[in-house]
Amino acid sequence: MSEIFEKHDLQHFPLNITEKPNGWIVTKFDLVSLKMEPGFASGKQNQNETGVPHLRPMNIGRNGKIELEKIKRVLPRVEKTLKTGDVLFNNTNSPELVGKTTLISSSENGYAFSNHMTRLRIPKCISSEYIAYYLHFLWQSGYTKHHCTNHVNQASISTGTLGNSFPLLLAPENEQILMIYKIDELFSELDEGVKELKSAQIKLSQYRQSLLKSAVEGSLTKNWREAKKDIRKETGEHLLARILKQRKEQWLQQKLAEFTEKDKIPPKGWKDKYPEPAQPDTTGLSELPEGWIWASIDQLAVNKRYGSSSKTNDDSSGVPVLRMGNIQDGKLDYSNLKYLPNDHKEFPDLLLNDGDLLFNRTNSAELVGKTAVYRDIGKPVSYASYLISVTFTEYFLPEMAAHYINSVLGKKWLAEVMTQTAGQANVNGTKLGSLAIPLPPVAEQLVLIKEIKNEFYLIDQQIEATVLGLKQSDAQRKNILKSAFSGQLVPQNPNDESASVLLEKIKAEREALAKIPKPSIPNKPKKRVDMMDTLLEVLTAEDDWVDAQEAFKKCGIVDETSTDRIEEIYSELRKLEKSRKINIQRCGDYDQLKLITQNVEEN
């Protein structure tokens, strides 16, 4: 029955249709489903305990299981609820994720589902597990990626495409049961291994945090201090005094050079205009080891700059621009880069120096404050506007500041000082400058950073091993499913009824269901949502206050929208706010936006 599909439908198909086992058939999902339909949009966020859970794309994991860490609740709709045995297919997502599929268990019975999901109601003679595993296998193998429709920032697979263009290799009913039993048995073994690997990852992450805390509190180098207490020469206090003295001298020299360049005589009292750095606020901070002292970022910094807000491109012959997504686990990730031309007007001022600290000033509340240290990679590198770079004095190792900010102590400080607007958190340069961080003597800094580096290396090796183990587990799952849907996982029984008989059974079940009267549901007028390119367009079309999240939706910001698009909209939001073109007000748990209209008086 491969002739029922177009040649295009069979491209990138991971199974051999022409060599299917005896008793198997090639058919369409539309022919083996009692009903296929998408759900409905959730509207305003509702994360309290009212209503029913509303499953969205993020609630289907890469392993095909339901994840409820982030869940919205909505008022139920009788015609759009899930039943045990339903198959839920993710119809809209990024090209890499569209097509994830899960099986609805009794735990999710009665849940609602998003318009980005398609519900397949499976007849009694077909194994729901078989269909769910099959569709998820098509996603794992990359078939859905090649057969989706690409839009701006996302991709989709329509109900018609899923129902009529996706080939389904259907096994006889008895063989389906045996296959699912075997798949579940093998997957259960893999699940145990995955559970152990993820547990190891959590423990390694906890150990990393424990290590950072012991480092910045001084306990990591306690034995070193004991061994060196009789020969130590300079304390942190002496070091800070030396740094501050040098800082002022450099400022005076810079000002004198400016006066000389302009052929001016320094005015009376010009030295009194020296900008004193912010003092550290040590309120509530723990006592430091002997020889350490609290210092502010500004006291230790030579320079502090915001990154470029210029539009970047994909031309890799230019200068790479680090963005907030390039800071991962305290390190810089040089994948997924954007670029600026080599002759960009902000260069060389916004080129990074070896040892510059990069601080993520704007992000979600969970991610704001991500910090890493840039080390020279042999070519110029710049950074985007949501990052702040800090160049420190030569007597302070930037890793000390990065480790403190990334530790639980730094996260506590971030939670206290961040401000939140329209779902984004911000910590500006002034707040960063006044952050109090521990300053040990230079010799102890070197020992401490070396110790952490060695320990982190060992942690990273173990994490890489767990990541490899998880990838191998995913590959094994894919191989198991491919073996199953190729008819190689369980032996065929020549006495089994052919799968073609199932189509007649499904037809009879459909006819019986059609005779059951449907409950009348009052029609509600549909609200049309126009997609727009910019936030300004959305706000111009509104006469009154509009919820920020609703405005973002109209700009195409939905579940798992690309980071680039999110950054673009939030950058526009900041510009509109800075230029006083919009008002932002807090309304309960949400931010609302409104365009400021200017009255023009006609002469």
Secondary structure as UniProt FT lines:
FT   HELIX           2..4
FT   HELIX           8..10
FT   TURN            11..12
FT   HELIX           17..19
FT   TURN            22..23
FT   STRAND          25..28
FT   HELIX           29..31
FT   STRAND          35..38
FT   STRAND          52..55
FT   HELIX           57..59
FT   TURN            62..63
FT   STRAND          72..74
FT   HELIX           78..80
FT   TURN            84..85
FT   STRAND          87..90
FT   STRAND          92..93
FT   TURN            95..99
FT   STRAND          101..103
FT   HELIX           106..108
FT   TURN            109..110
FT   STRAND          112..113
FT   TURN            115..116
FT   STRAND          117..121
FT   TURN            124..125
FT   HELIX           128..140
FT   TURN            141..142
FT   HELIX           143..146
FT   STRAND          149..150
FT   STRAND          155..156
FT   HELIX           159..165
FT   STRAND          167..170
FT   HELIX           173..217
FT   HELIX           219..221
FT   HELIX           222..228
FT   TURN            229..231
FT   HELIX           236..261
FT   TURN            262..263
FT   TURN            268..269
FT   HELIX           270..273
FT   TURN            283..284
FT   TURN            290..291
FT   STRAND          293..296
FT   HELIX           297..300
FT   STRAND          301..306
FT   TURN            316..317
FT   STRAND          319..322
FT   HELIX           324..326
FT   STRAND          327..328
FT   TURN            329..330
FT   STRAND          331..332
FT   STRAND          338..340
FT   TURN            342..343
FT   TURN            345..350
FT   TURN            354..355
FT   STRAND          357..360
FT   STRAND          362..363
FT   TURN            365..369
FT   STRAND          371..373
FT   STRAND          382..384
FT   TURN            385..386
FT   STRAND          387..392
FT   TURN            394..395
FT   HELIX           398..406
FT   HELIX           408..417
FT   STRAND          419..421
FT   TURN            422..423
FT   STRAND          424..426
FT   HELIX           429..433
FT   STRAND          436..439
FT   HELIX           442..485
FT   TURN            486..487
FT   TURN            494..495
FT   HELIX           500..514
FT   HELIX           535..540
FT   STRAND          546..547
FT   HELIX           548..554
FT   TURN            555..556
FT   TURN            559..560
FT   HELIX           563..578
FT   TURN            579..580
FT   STRAND          582..587
FT   TURN            588..589
FT   STRAND          590..595
//
